[in-house]
Amino acid sequence: MIPLSWFLVVSLALFSIGLFGVLARRNSIAVIMGIELMLNAVNINLLAFWSYLYASQMNGLVFISIVFVAAAAETAIGLALVISAYRSRATINLEELNTLKG
């Protein structure tokens, strides 16, 4: 059986990469991908702790599936906003999209 600490290290690395992508990138699609990596790191943590502590119950899997659905909805809405911003401004650079004026 794989130790819990390995899952936590992988999750920490994935979350760190996602956080770097959110903070360092200027491209809005890269920021959305960073947020997705961070949500997947959270799912790895949830799954690891569930399997080590409450493997006989289904609560952890239900919660993880809810997070997956929320991540998919966030991606769909985020990409729709990026496409709308690109159509109106012809750029996806976040520094150029900092105002709400048309």
N, C-alpha and C positions, 0 to 999 in steps of 0.2 A: 504494500500500500504506500502511496506517495505521501510524504509528510505534509502537514498543513503549511509549514513555513515556505515550501517551494511554491505553492499556489499564491501565497501572499507576496513573495518576491516577484513572481511573474506579473501579478496584478499591480504591484508598485511600479514596475518598469513600464507597463502599458499605460498606467495613469500618468506617469511622468512624461512619457512621449506625447500623450494627448494634451497635457497641460502646456508643454513647450509649443506644440502646434497651435494652441489657442492664443498664447501670449506673444509668440514671435512672428506669426504669419500675418501678412497683409491681405491675402486672398481670402475671400469669404467662404469659398468652397473648402479650403484647407482648414479653416476654423471649424466648420461643420464636421469635417472628418476628425478633427481633434476632439470635439465633444463626443462623437461616437466612440472613439477609443477610450475616453474616460468612462462612458457608460458601460462599455464592455468590461473594463477593469472592475467596476463595481459589481457587475454580474458574476465575474469570476470569484470575487470575494464572497458574495452571497451564496453561490453554489458550493464553494469550499467549506464555509462554515456550516451550511445546511447539511452537507454530506458527513461532516465530522460530528455534529451535535444532534441533529434531528432527522436522521436518514429514514426513520420509519414513518414520518409524517409528510404530507404533501404540501404543507404551507409554504415551504421554501421554493418549490418549483412553481407554485402559483404566483408568488411574488416576483420571481425571476421572469416569468412570462409576461407579467404586467410591465416590468421595466423594458423588456424587448419591444413590446407594443408601443410604449411611450417613446422609445428611441426611434422606432420606425416612423411614428407620426411626427416627431421633431425633425427628422431628416426630410420628410416629404414637405412639411411646411417651410422649413429653411430653404430647400431648393426652389420652392415656388417663389419665395421672397427674393432669392438671388436672381431668378429668371426675370421677375418683374422689375427689379432694380437695373438689371442689365438692359432690358428693353427701353427703359426710360432714360438711363444715363450712359449706356454703352461702356460700362466698366463694372468690374466686380472687386475693385480695390477698396478696402474698408476705409481708408483715409479719405477717399473721394466721395464716399457715401455717408458722411457723418452728419448731414443735415436732412431734415424731413421735408424741406421745400422741394417743389417740383421743378 
